[in-house]
Amino acid sequence: MNEFGEPDVSGLWVGLVIGFAIVVVVVVVVGVLLMLASRINAQAGAAVRLLAETRTVTQPLEELARTNELLQSILRGASSARQALGG
């Protein structure tokens, strides 16, 4: 009660201002987090697309290793045939 016998509501106003400030801070932080999540999502999508392109470009390298193995096998066979023929 104040000096006029009325209830003192200054604490109520201080609490409301502090509560409002906290709500504003939380909204700003959540907004920033959502913006960053959106950027991360866009960058992740771009990375997935680039990885898919890279996979199609590098797929022939697997075939190159298999071709190399086959050529080495043919070379060994040719060397065996040459030795068998006396050369």
C-alpha positions in Angstrom: 0.0 0.0 0.0 1.2 3.5 -0.8 0.7 6.6 1.4 -2.8 7.1 0.0 -3.9 3.6 0.9 -3.9 2.3 -2.6 -2.2 -0.9 -3.6 1.4 -0.5 -4.9 1.5 -1.8 -8.5 5.0 -0.6 -9.4 6.3 -4.2 -8.9 3.7 -5.4 -11.3 4.8 -3.0 -14.0 8.5 -3.8 -13.5 7.6 -7.5 -13.8 5.6 -6.9 -17.0 8.4 -4.9 -18.6 11.0 -7.6 -17.7 8.7 -10.3 -19.0 8.1 -8.4 -22.2 11.9 -7.9 -22.6 12.5 -11.6 -22.2 9.8 -12.5 -24.7 11.3 -10.1 -27.2 14.8 -11.6 -26.7 13.5 -15.1 -27.1 11.6 -14.2 -30.4 14.8 -12.5 -31.8 17.0 -15.6 -30.9 14.4 -18.0 -32.4 14.2 -15.8 -35.5 18.0 -15.8 -35.9 18.1 -19.6 -35.4 15.4 -20.2 -38.0 17.3 -17.9 -40.5 20.5 -19.8 -39.9 18.7 -23.2 -40.2 17.3 -22.0 -43.6 20.8 -21.1 -44.8 22.2 -24.4 -43.7 19.4 -26.2 -45.5 20.1 -24.3 -48.7 23.9 -25.1 -48.4 23.2 -28.7 -47.7 21.0 -29.0 -50.7 23.7 -27.5 -52.9 26.3 -29.8 -51.4 24.1 -32.9 -52.2 23.6 -31.7 -55.8 27.3 -31.2 -56.2 28.1 -34.6 -54.7 25.7 -36.2 -57.2 27.4 -34.4 -60.1 30.8 -35.5 -58.8 29.7 -39.1 -58.5 28.6 -39.2 -62.2 31.9 -37.6 -63.2 34.1 -39.9 -61.2 32.1 -43.1 -61.9 34.4 -44.0 -64.9 37.4 -44.1 -62.5 36.0 -47.4 -61.1 35.8 -48.7 -64.6 39.4 -47.6 -65.2 40.6 -49.8 -62.3 38.7 -52.8 -63.6 40.2 -52.2 -67.1 43.7 -51.9 -65.7 43.2 -55.3 -63.9 42.0 -56.9 -67.2 44.9 -55.5 -69.1 47.4 -56.8 -66.6 45.7 -60.2 -66.8 46.0 -60.1 -70.6 49.6 -59.0 -70.4 50.4 -61.9 -68.1 48.7 -64.3 -70.5 50.6 -62.9 -73.4 53.9 -63.2 -71.5 53.1 -66.9 -70.7 52.3 -67.5 -74.4 55.5 -65.9 -75.5 57.6 -68.0 -73.1 55.7 -71.1 -74.3 56.5 -70.3 -77.9 60.2 -69.8 -77.0 60.3 -66.1 -77.3 
